[in-house]
Amino acid sequence: MILFDWGTYNAISTLAKAATLGMRLTEIPPAAFNKREEDYFKNYAYVAKEAFTTITAHAPSYGLINQPKIQEKIILSLKRDIQRASLAQAEVFNIHIGRKFYNDDRDLEIVADIIKELLTVTPEKMYITVETAYTPKDVGSLEEIKAIAEMVNCERVIPALQLENVFVYRTKAYESGRFEKANKEVDKNFWMEVLSETLELSHGFLSLRFSQIIGFYIGNTFVKKRVPLYKGYPDIDLLAEALAEFMVKEVKEKELPLRMHLIYTGPSDTKYEDTVMLYSEIMIRASRYL
């Protein structure tokens, strides 16, 4: 029995490296869907299934709420991407919604309609995860994802909790860029509450993603930048402690009917050592609860 599947994004060429390091999850990166043909995804499944328990896929980051003609093209592209993810035997297809247009419920209704359309080509065993945003300018708070899921009315539509995004969103660090101040406002209870809210919306998978970040402004636009582990925010110690306790006490010991995974989404140059270190940080603490 395992506590959670863990890993990072990989091209076919790096699957052997990730497997050798003991990773149990691999994610097909967004670029693959724009650059590769169907045979690539069939081969991905053939290679990955030898070593990995879970295969996920990350859609290209289109802005879903768009002009009608552009939106129609985006939907067609995502349908094709879902079909290719299915060829790779991905069980999770993750989407990033993008910017709001109306700044009211109409944005959520548009997203719900798009997801309903995507579900028409989504295999019955594949989940669509909606990634959490880091500013209110985008669709993607947990409250908004809950509303979208209720409109779609399908248990295979669940949150993808990008943990550092929630950190920025809920501390309002996007308003000032003062990450050190925001970091001091966060304790273990902050993370336990976030995880509990996510669990309530999750069926089949508790899908978690993480990279440390720094933030800055380009003009009036706040931008986050992913950085190597231990080089940014939020604090690793408190997060790892909360993840360990929550996974053991709130999921494993209660025998909840879902699988958990944690995907490291940081910079490619250090992603393998960072993924292993993040897993270690959590499991060292989990061992004290097991």
N, C-alpha and C positions, 0 to 999 in steps of 0.2 A: 504494500500500500504506500502511496506517495502523498505528500502534503499538497504540492502544487507543481504544475509543469512550468518550466522556466527556459528562457532563451532569448534570441534576438532575431533580427532580420538577416536573411541570407540569400545570395544568388546560388545557383546550383554549384558553382565552383567553390563555394565556401562551406557547403553542407558537411563535408568530411571533417573539416576543422572544428566546427561547432559540435558535431557528434562526438569527436574524440575528447573534447573538453567536458563531456557529460551532459550537455544541454538536451532537454527533452522536448523542446518546442522550437519551431522555426517559422518565421513569417516571410511571405513573399513580399518584397518591397514594391512600392508604387511604380517605380520606373520600369519594372518588368512588363507591366500591362501596356505600356506605350511603345516598348521596343521589341517585344517577343511575340512569336506566333504560337499556335496551339501545341505544336510538338514540344516546345520548351516546357509547358505546364504538365504535359504527360510525363516527360522525363523527370520533372521536379518531383512528382508523386513517386515515381519508381525509385529514385535515389533516397528521398526523405523517409519513406515508409520503412526503410531498413533500420532506421535508428530513432526516429522521433515519434513521440506519442501524439503530439498535437501539431497540426499545420494550420496556420492562419494566413490571411491575406489582407494587405492594406491597399485600398483603392487609391488611385491618383487623387490629389486634393483639388477637386473641382469645387467652384462655388455653386452649390445646387440651386439657390434662389437666383434666377437670372431672367434675361429677356426670353420670351417664349421660344423663339427659334433656337437660341443657344441652349436653353434648358432641355429642349427636345433632343439635341445632339448629345448633351451630357447623359441623359437617361439611356439613350441607345449605347453610348460608350460603357456605362456602368453595367448594363445588361450583358454586354459582351464580356466585360471583366469578370462578372460573376460566373459566367459559363466557363471561362478559362480557369478561374479559381477552383471550380468544381472538378475540372480535368486534373488539377494538382491535388485533389482530395482535401482541399481546405475545409475545415469545419466552421470557420469564422471569417466573415468578410466585413472589414472595418471601414467605415466611411466618416469623412470629415465634412460637416455641413457648410461651413463658411459664413459669410456676412449676412446680416439681416438686411431686409429691404424696407419693410413696412414698420418694423419695430412694434408689432402687436401680434395678436393671435394668427393673423393671416400668414405670417412667416412659418409658423408651426404647422398650419393646415397644408401649406404648399409642400413642406418637407414630408408630412405624413402621406400625402397623395403620391409623392415620388417613391417613397419606400414601398407603398402598396403596389406600385407598378413594378418595382424591382423584385418583389416577392413572387411575382408571376413566373419568373425564370430561376428563382432560388430553390435549390434542392431541399427536400423536406428536412434533411439532417443538418443543413447549414444555417448558422445564425448571422443576422446582420447586427453589428454593433455600431452604436452612434457615439463618436468620440466627444468627450467633454472639452469645452472651449476655455480660453483663458481671459477673455474680456466679454462684457455684455454686448459688444458690437457684433459678435458672432452668435449663432444659435448653438447652444450646447451646455447650458447649466443643467444640473441634475433635474431640476424642476421642469425645465423645457423638454428634456428627454423623456421624462415621465409622461408629460402631456402628449407628446408625439406617439409614444408607445400605446397610450390609451386610445388615441384616434385610430391607430393602425389595427389595434386589437389582435396582436399576434405575439405569443410568448417567445418567438424567435427574434424579436427586436428588443435588444437590451443595451445598457450603457457599456462603453469602453472607458473606464476611468483612467484618464491621463492624469496621474497624481499631481504632477507639478502644475498643470493647468488649474486644477481645483485650488491649489495653494495660492496662485496668483489671483484667481477670480474671487475667492472668499475673503482674502485679506485686503483686497482692492489695491494690491501692489502695482497694478497697471496704471493707477492714477498718478503715482509719484515716481515709480521705479526704485523705491527704497526697499530693496529686498532684505537687507539686514534688519530693519525695523519690523518688516512683515514676519521674518523668521522668528523673532522674539515673541510674537503674538501667538505662535502655534505651539501647542503641546500635544501629548499623546491623545488626550481626549478629543482634540480637533480631528485627528485622523480616525479614531474609533467611530466618531459620529458620521464622518464621510463614508467610511466603509459600511456602516450599518444602513445608511440611506441607499447606497449602491446595491447592497444585498437584497433589499426589499424590491428592487426593480429587476433583479437578475433571475434568469431561469436557464438551467442547463450549464451555464458558465458564469463564474465571477471573473470578469475580464479586466485585468489591471495592466497599466503601462507606466513606464517611468524613465525620466532622464533629469538630471540636475540642470539648472539653467541660470543664466543671468539675463537682465533686461535693460533696455535702453530705448530712447526715443529717436526716431528719424522724422524730423519735423514735428507734427502733432500726432504721429502714429507710434504707439508702443509696440515694440518687437521683442520677442524672447529669442535667446540664442542658447542652443544646447551646448553643454560643456562636459568634459570628462568628470567621472565620479570624484567626489570630494573637492571639486573646484567651483561649486556653485550652490544653489538653493533649490529646494528646502533642505533642512538638516536631515542627514541620513539616520542618525541614531534614533531619534524619536519615531521616524517613519518605520524603520525596520522593527522596532519594538512593538509598535501598534500592529503592523502586518503579522508578526509572529503570533502575538496574543490572539488577534482576531481569527486568523486561519485555524489555530488549534482549538481555541475555546468556543468560538461562535459558529464554525463550520464543521470541522472534523469531529469534535466531541458530540455535537448535536446531530451528526450523521445526515447533514442536509444533502438533498439529491442534486448536487451540482459539482462541476469540476472547476478548479481554480487555476489560473495561469498568470504569470507576470512576464511581460515583454519589455526588455531593455531597449530604449529607443534613442540612445545617445549617439555621439559622434562616431563615425565609422572607424577612425584611426585607432580608437581605444576600446571599441565595443566588446571585444571578446574578454579582455581582462576585466573590464567594468562589469560585464554581465556575471562573471564568476564571482567577483567581489560583492556585488549586490546580493546574489544568492547566498553567499557565505554570511553576510551581515544578518540576513533574516533567519537562516537556519541555525546559526549559533544561538540566537535568542529563542527560536522555536524549541530547541533541545531542552530548554529549561522548563517548558510547559508539557513536554511529552512524557 
